[in-house]
Amino acid sequence: MRIVVLISGNGSNLQALIDACEAGRVQGQLVGVLSNRADAYGLVRAKESGIATQILDNKAYTSRDEYDAALLQALETWQADLIVMAGFMRILTPAFVQHYQGRMLNIHPALLPKYQGINT
C-alpha cells in the first residue's frame, strides 16, 4: 500500500507512522509527505527518513476549492492508495473527500470542522 501523509506541524504522528512502517507493524510504504506550511518540522522528519516531501501553501490560493484542486493534483503524482491526515490543519472540500472516499484516514485529535484548531 502506498501511503501519503498530510501534515501542518511537528509531525509526531508522522514519526509514529514512520516507525510503525519500519518495524513492519504497518503494511505499507510512506511515499510522500505534503504540508501546507513550509516551516512544519514534520518535513524534516520525512526527509531524514528518505520520504519525498512537498509544500503546498494554502495562502497562495484564492479559495478552498482552488487549493483542494491543487492538492488533489499534487497527491495524484504519488499514486497513493491511502491518504493519512496527521494533524493537517485544513478543512477539505466535499469534492476532495469524495475523491478519496474509503481511502482517507484522519488522525487529527479533534473532530473537524466542529472543533477547529490545536487547542480543542
C-alpha positions as CSV (number, residue, x, y, z in Angstrom):
1,M,0.0,0.0,0.0
2,R,1.3,3.4,-1.0
3,I,0.7,6.0,1.8
4,V,0.8,9.8,1.6
5,V,0.7,11.8,4.8
6,L,-0.7,15.3,5.1
7,I,0.8,17.5,7.9
8,S,0.8,21.0,9.1
9,G,3.2,20.9,12.1
10,N,5.6,18.9,14.2
11,G,4.9,15.6,12.7
12,S,4.8,13.5,15.8
13,N,2.0,11.3,14.4
14,L,4.0,11.1,11.1
15,Q,7.0,9.9,13.1
16,A,4.8,7.2,14.7
17,L,3.8,6.1,11.2
18,I,7.4,6.1,10.0
19,D,8.4,3.9,13.0
20,A,5.5,1.6,12.5
21,C,6.3,1.1,8.8
22,E,10.0,0.4,9.6
23,A,9.0,-2.1,12.3
24,G,6.6,-3.9,9.9
25,R,3.5,-3.0,12.0
26,V,2.0,-1.1,9.1
27,Q,1.9,-3.0,5.8
28,G,2.7,-0.1,3.5
29,Q,5.2,2.3,2.2
30,L,5.2,6.0,3.0
31,V,5.8,7.5,-0.4
32,G,5.1,11.2,0.3
33,V,4.5,13.8,2.9
34,L,2.8,17.1,2.0
35,S,2.4,20.1,4.2
36,N,0.6,23.4,3.8
37,R,3.3,25.0,5.9
38,A,7.0,25.3,4.9
39,D,8.1,25.5,8.5
40,A,6.5,22.2,9.5
41,Y,9.1,20.1,11.4
42,G,7.4,17.0,10.0
43,L,9.0,17.8,6.7
44,V,12.4,17.4,8.3
45,R,11.3,14.1,9.8
46,A,10.2,12.9,6.4
47,K,13.4,14.0,4.7
48,E,15.5,12.3,7.3
49,S,13.6,9.1,6.6
50,G,14.1,9.4,2.8
51,I,10.4,10.2,2.1
52,A,9.6,12.6,-0.6
53,T,8.1,15.9,0.5
54,Q,6.1,18.7,-1.0
55,I,4.9,22.1,0.3
56,L,1.6,23.4,-0.9
57,D,0.9,26.8,0.8
58,N,-2.8,27.4,1.1
59,K,-2.1,31.2,1.2
60,A,-1.1,31.1,-2.4
61,Y,-4.7,30.2,-3.5
62,T,-7.8,32.4,-3.5
63,S,-10.3,29.8,-2.5
64,R,-10.6,26.5,-0.7
65,D,-11.8,24.9,-3.9
66,E,-8.7,26.1,-5.8
67,Y,-6.4,24.9,-3.1
68,D,-8.0,21.5,-2.9
69,A,-7.8,21.1,-6.7
70,A,-4.1,21.8,-6.5
71,L,-3.8,19.4,-3.5
72,L,-5.5,16.7,-5.5
73,Q,-3.2,17.2,-8.4
74,A,-0.1,17.0,-6.1
75,L,-1.3,13.8,-4.4
76,E,-2.0,12.1,-7.7
77,T,1.7,12.2,-8.6
78,W,2.3,9.8,-5.7
79,Q,-0.4,7.4,-6.8
80,A,-1.5,6.9,-3.1
81,D,-3.6,4.0,-2.0
82,L,-4.2,5.7,1.4
83,I,-4.2,9.4,2.4
84,V,-3.5,9.9,6.1
85,M,-4.2,13.3,7.6
86,A,-1.8,13.5,10.6
87,G,-2.6,16.9,12.1
88,F,-3.3,18.5,8.7
89,M,-4.9,21.8,9.8
90,R,-7.2,22.4,6.8
91,I,-10.8,21.6,6.3
92,L,-11.2,19.8,3.0
93,T,-13.9,20.4,0.4
94,P,-16.6,17.7,-0.1
95,A,-15.3,17.1,-3.7
96,F,-11.8,16.3,-2.3
97,V,-13.2,14.0,0.3
98,Q,-15.4,12.2,-2.2
99,H,-12.4,11.7,-4.5
100,Y,-10.6,9.8,-1.7
101,Q,-13.7,8.2,-0.1
102,G,-12.7,5.0,1.6
103,R,-9.0,5.8,1.2
104,M,-8.6,8.6,3.8
105,L,-7.8,8.4,7.5
106,N,-7.9,11.4,9.7
107,I,-5.8,11.0,12.9
108,H,-6.2,14.7,13.9
109,P,-7.1,14.8,17.7
110,A,-10.3,16.8,17.0
111,L,-13.5,16.2,15.1
112,L,-13.3,18.7,12.2
113,P,-15.0,21.0,11.3
114,K,-16.9,21.2,14.6
115,Y,-13.8,21.6,16.7
116,Q,-11.1,23.6,14.9
117,G,-7.5,24.4,15.9
118,I,-5.0,22.7,18.1
119,N,-6.4,23.7,21.4
120,T,-9.7,21.8,21.2
